[in-house]
Amino acid sequence: MKVKYNLTSPREVMAIMSQYGLRPQKGLGQNFLIDRNIVQKIIAAAEVEPGEGVLEIGPGLGTLTAELARGEGRILALELDQGLVRLLAEVLRPFSRVAVISGDALKADFIALANEYFPPGTPVKLVSNLPYYLSSTLMYRIFEQRFPFARAVLMFQKEVAQRLLAEPGDAGYGSLSVLCRYYCSGTFLFNVSRRVFWPRPEVDSAVIMLAPRPPLLLPGEEALLWRIVKGAFQLRRKTLLNSLSNIFPWGKEILSTLLAQASIEPATRPELLSVDQFAKLTRILYNYMREQNRFF
């Protein structure tokens, strides 16, 4: 099936938007991908198989959506901008397996969406050129829902991609890095120049792939992991002992003992801890809280 618009031509993209009375909204991160080669590389990395579902967040003008729809999967495109929802309905009219809905990804229940729009048991992949303004916040929300996807192939502002895949000791290693490594295994795929977007953004991008990892902790322990990780990196210039002292009211002597059980020096800074170390420390603190019957 053929789309009647050339979505990789800036001139035609401008004409389409003018036809619908639309202009790119900087506040919504609307920089539209206009390079077919990049689109094809993203789709190849996603490896969507027959019977699988695809969720696309922020489809924009449908450049990536239309190419995904040529494959065998079912596509659900979630778009916040009502004007673009109207435009997408026309652009994607030839594709019966595509559903476009209006909604805010930052408020979305991704498991509920999958259950509503895909047949039961359908593996769902997340494939998106994410708007820059929401990417970090959105990834926290996805991790809160325990990364409910079979795979994700995502384009981010390059700095955010680096933070997600950062290793202990890297300058960008922080809470987003730890949570990403807890829920996913990540792979850097390729850089994307700012020149392949219209309007052209001020930064370059990168595409990464994420795959789910088996959980290291029980759900109750995971909730504590979030508190520890978030609290530690809010005070990343402090030692882990001092950071934990701001989270738990037990005194430094007890906390030092618990850190020793996790084989962590009290003077260690949080950016040097691996995901496994954070998980081990979480389990020890969780068990101590159970023994003391002190959950707060």
C-alpha positions in Angstrom: 0.0 0.0 0.0 1.2 3.5 -0.8 0.8 6.7 1.2 -0.3 9.5 -1.0 2.1 11.9 0.7 5.9 12.0 0.6 6.6 12.3 4.3 10.4 12.6 3.6 10.1 15.8 1.7 10.3 19.0 3.8 8.4 20.9 1.2 5.5 18.4 1.1 5.5 18.0 4.9 5.1 21.8 5.2 2.3 21.7 2.6 0.5 18.9 4.5 0.7 20.7 7.8 -0.5 24.0 6.2 -3.5 22.1 4.7 -4.5 21.0 8.2 -3.8 24.4 9.7 -0.9 23.0 11.7 2.6 24.2 12.6 5.4 22.3 14.5 5.0 22.9 18.2 8.4 23.3 19.9 6.8 22.7 23.3 5.7 19.3 22.2 9.1 18.4 20.7 7.8 18.2 17.2 10.8 17.6 15.0 9.7 15.3 12.3 11.9 12.6 10.9 12.3 13.0 7.1 14.9 10.4 6.3 13.7 7.1 4.8 17.1 5.4 5.5 16.9 6.1 9.2 13.3 4.9 9.3 14.3 1.6 7.6 17.2 1.1 10.1 14.8 1.5 13.0 12.3 -0.9 11.5 15.0 -3.5 10.8 16.2 -3.3 14.4 12.7 -3.8 15.7 12.3 -7.1 13.8 8.5 -7.1 14.0 7.2 -10.6 13.3 3.7 -11.6 12.1 1.3 -11.6 15.0 3.3 -9.1 17.1 2.0 -5.7 18.1 3.8 -2.3 17.9 3.2 0.7 20.1 4.5 4.0 18.7 4.5 7.0 21.0 4.5 10.4 19.3 4.0 9.3 15.7 4.1 12.9 14.4 3.2 12.9 10.7 3.3 9.1 10.5 6.6 8.7 8.6 7.7 5.7 10.8 4.2 4.5 11.3 3.5 4.1 7.6 6.6 2.1 7.1 5.9 -0.1 10.1 2.4 -0.7 8.7 3.8 -2.3 5.6 5.0 -5.2 7.7 3.0 -7.9 9.4 2.3 -6.5 12.8 -0.6 -4.5 14.3 0.3 -0.9 15.1 -1.1 1.4 17.8 0.0 5.0 17.5 -0.5 7.2 20.6 -0.4 11.0 19.8 -1.1 13.9 22.1 -1.6 16.6 19.5 -5.2 16.6 18.4 -4.4 18.2 15.1 -1.9 15.5 14.3 -4.4 12.9 15.2 -6.7 14.3 12.5 -3.8 14.4 10.0 -2.7 10.8 10.8 -6.2 9.5 10.2 -5.8 10.7 6.6 -2.2 9.7 6.1 -2.7 6.2 7.5 -6.1 5.6 5.9 -4.7 2.8 3.6 -3.5 0.7 6.5 -6.2 -1.4 8.2 -3.9 -2.7 10.9 -3.1 0.8 12.3 -5.1 2.4 15.1 -4.4 6.0 16.0 -5.5 7.2 19.4 -5.3 10.5 21.3 -3.6 10.3 24.6 -0.8 11.4 26.9 2.0 8.8 27.1 3.0 10.2 30.5 -0.3 9.1 31.9 -0.7 5.8 30.0 -1.1 2.4 31.4 0.8 0.4 28.7 -0.4 -3.0 29.8 -4.0 -1.8 29.7 -3.5 -0.3 26.2 -2.0 -3.6 25.0 -4.9 -5.6 26.4 -7.4 -3.3 24.8 -5.9 -3.0 21.3 -4.1 -6.3 20.7 -5.3 -9.9 20.9 -4.6 -11.7 24.2 -1.0 -12.8 24.5 0.3 -10.6 21.7 4.0 -9.6 22.2 4.2 -5.9 22.0 7.2 -3.9 20.9 7.7 -0.2 21.5 9.2 1.6 18.5 9.3 5.4 18.6 11.1 8.5 17.7 10.4 10.0 21.1 9.8 13.8 21.6 12.8 15.1 23.5 10.7 17.0 26.1 9.2 13.8 27.6 11.8 11.1 27.0 13.4 10.9 30.5 10.1 11.2 32.3 8.5 8.7 30.0 11.2 6.1 30.6 10.7 6.4 34.4 7.0 5.7 33.8 7.8 2.7 31.6 10.1 1.3 34.3 7.4 1.9 36.9 5.3 -0.5 34.9 8.3 -3.0 34.9 9.0 -2.5 31.1 6.0 -4.4 29.7 7.5 -4.8 26.2 9.1 -7.6 24.2 11.6 -5.1 22.8 12.0 -1.3 22.4 13.8 0.5 19.6 13.8 4.1 20.5 15.3 7.4 19.3 16.4 9.9 22.0 18.3 13.0 22.2 21.9 11.7 22.2 22.5 12.8 25.8 19.5 10.9 27.1 20.5 7.8 25.2 24.0 8.0 26.8 22.4 8.3 30.3 20.2 5.3 29.8 23.2 3.1 28.7 25.8 4.7 31.1 27.9 2.3 33.2 29.0 2.8 36.8 31.6 5.5 36.9 30.5 7.3 33.7 29.7 11.0 34.0 26.0 10.4 33.0 25.4 7.4 35.3 22.5 8.1 37.5 19.1 6.9 38.7 17.8 6.6 35.1 20.9 4.4 34.2 20.4 2.1 37.2 16.7 1.6 36.6 17.3 1.0 32.9 19.9 -1.6 33.7 17.7 -3.2 36.3 14.7 -3.7 33.9 16.5 -4.0 30.6 19.6 -5.0 28.7 20.5 -2.1 26.4 22.3 -1.8 23.1 23.5 1.3 21.3 22.5 1.0 17.6 23.5 4.2 15.8 23.8 8.0 15.9 21.3 10.2 14.0 22.2 13.6 12.7 20.0 16.6 13.5 20.0 17.2 9.7 17.4 14.4 9.1 14.6 16.3 10.9 12.3 19.1 10.1 12.4 21.5 11.8 16.0 20.9 12.6 16.6 20.4 16.4 19.6 21.9 18.1 21.0 18.5 19.2 21.8 15.2 17.6 20.0 11.9 18.4 20.8 8.3 18.9 18.8 5.0 18.5 19.1 2.3 21.2 17.5 -1.1 21.7 16.2 -2.3 25.0 15.2 -5.9 25.9 13.5 -7.0 29.2 15.7 -8.5 31.9 14.4 -11.0 34.5 13.7 -9.2 37.8 16.3 -9.4 40.5 13.9 -8.5 43.3 10.3 -9.1 44.4 7.8 -6.3 43.7 7.9 -5.1 47.3 11.7 -5.0 47.2 11.6 -3.1 43.9 9.6 -0.3 45.5 12.4 0.1 48.0 15.0 -0.1 45.2 13.4 3.0 43.7 13.5 4.9 47.0 17.2 4.0 47.5 18.3 4.8 43.9 16.3 8.1 43.7 17.5 9.1 47.2 21.1 8.2 46.5 21.4 10.2 43.3 19.5 13.2 44.6 22.6 13.6 46.8 25.2 12.1 44.5 28.1 14.2 45.8 27.6 12.6 49.2 28.8 9.2 50.3 26.3 6.4 50.2 26.2 6.3 54.0 25.3 10.0 54.2 22.7 9.5 51.4 21.1 6.6 53.2 21.0 8.6 56.4 18.7 11.0 54.7 16.4 8.2 53.7 16.3 5.9 56.8 16.2 7.0 60.4 18.4 4.3 61.8 21.6 6.0 62.6 24.9 5.7 60.8 26.2 2.7 62.9 23.3 0.5 61.8 23.5 1.7 58.2 27.3 1.0 58.2 26.6 -2.5 59.4 24.0 -3.1 56.7 26.3 -1.7 54.0 29.1 -4.1 55.2 26.6 -7.0 54.8 26.3 -5.8 51.1 30.1 -5.6 50.8 29.9 -1.9 50.2 32.2 0.6 51.8 30.3 3.4 53.6 32.3 6.1 51.8 31.4 4.8 48.3 29.6 7.2 46.1 26.4 6.0 44.4 27.7 6.6 40.9 30.2 3.7 41.5 27.6 1.1 42.4 26.4 -1.5 39.9 22.8 -2.5 39.5 23.6 -5.8 41.2 25.1 -4.0 44.2 22.0 -1.8 44.4 19.8 -4.9 44.3 21.8 -6.7 47.0 21.7 -3.6 49.2 18.0 -3.3 48.7 17.3 -6.9 49.7 19.4 -6.5 52.9 17.6 -3.2 53.9 14.2 -4.7 53.1 14.9 -7.8 55.3 16.1 -5.5 58.1 12.9 -3.5 57.8 10.8 -6.7 58.0 12.8 -7.9 61.1 12.2 -4.6 62.8 8.7 -4.3 61.5 9.5 -0.8 60.4 8.1 0.0 56.9 7.7 3.7 56.2 
